C-alpha cells in the first residue's frame, strides 16, 4: 500500500462529507447585466456538484446554473441579468454530493452601484 504525503496540510483532498465552500464572492460587471460568482472549495477526492441560483431584489429567481462534477477548486461563473433592478440581489451556492445538499452559502450585492 502506498502512502500519499502532502507538503501543505491545507491541500489534502477531503472525502465528500468533509468538502466545504470556503469562499463566495459576487462581482457585478459595470454594465449591470452580468454577475460573476467566484467560488472556492476545499480540496476534494470526488468531484462535487454545485447549484448556483441568482435571486432578484423582489425575491424571484433571476437565473440558475448547475455544475456537474467540477474538477476545479476555484470557479468563476457568469450569470446574465435580463433587466437590472435597484436593490439587493442574492446569490445562493449549494454544494451537492449524490443529490444531497451538504452546504449552502449566500452573498448579497447590488448590480447598479458603482464598483471600485
N, C-alpha and C positions, 0 to 999 in steps of 0.2 A: 504494500500500500504506500503510495507516495503522499508526502505532506506538502501543503502549499504554504509559503511564507510571504508575508506582505510587509514592506518597509514601513507603511503607514497604516496603523490600526483603523483609521477612518475610511480606508479604501477596501476593507474586507467585504466581499459580496455577502449579502444577507439573504436568508430564506424568506419566502413570500410574506409571512406574517410579521416579519420584523422590518420590512421595507417601509420607508416613510417619505413623504414630501417634505423637503427641508426648506424650500422657499418658493413663493409665488409672487411674481411682480406683474404689473399691468403697465404697458407703455402705449398710450394713445398716440396715433400719428397726428401731425399738425393739421391735417385736413378734417379730423374728427370723424372719419368714415372707416377707420381701421384701428384695431386694438391688437397689439402683440402681447400674448400672455407667455411669460417666461416661467418655466417650471424646472426645479432642481430636485432630484431624487437621491436617496442614499444608494450606494452600490447594491446590485441585486444579482441573485443566482438565476432566477427565472424572469423572463420578460413580463413586466406588468402592463396592464391596460389602464388607460386614463379616459375620463369623460370630462369635457370642459363645457360649461354652459354659461353664456353671457345673458344677463338679465338687464332690461331697460329700467329707467328710474321708476316707472309705474309698476314694476314687479313682473311684467310679462317677459317671456323668453324671447330674446333677440336672435340668437344663434346658438348652435351647439356643434360639437365635433367629438369624434371618438378616435382614440389612438389605440390600435390593437397591437400588443406585443412590442412595445418600444424597445429598441436596443440601446437608446441613448439615455444618459442620466440628466442631460441638460437639453431642454426643448424650448423652442421659440415658435409658438403657434399664432398665426394671424387670423382673426375673425373680422368679417366685414359687417358694417352697420348700415342698414337701409336709409334711415332718416335720423341723424343725430338729434337727441333731445337734451334740454338742460336738466341738470340734476345728477344724482349719483347712479352710475352703473355698478353692477356687481358681477364678478366672475367667480364661478364655483368650479373647483377641480376635485374630482373623485379619483382615488387610487383603487383599482379593482384587480383582484385575482380570482379566477374561476367563478366569475359572476357575483362575487361578494365585495361590497364597498368596505375597504379596510381603513380608509382615512378620507376626510373631506377638509379642504381648505378654501377660504373665501377671501377676496380682496375687493374693495370698492374704490371707485375713482370717477372723475368727470372727464368726458370726452372733449368738452368745449372750453376748458380752462387752458390758458397758455402754458406751455411746457418750458421748464428751464428756470 
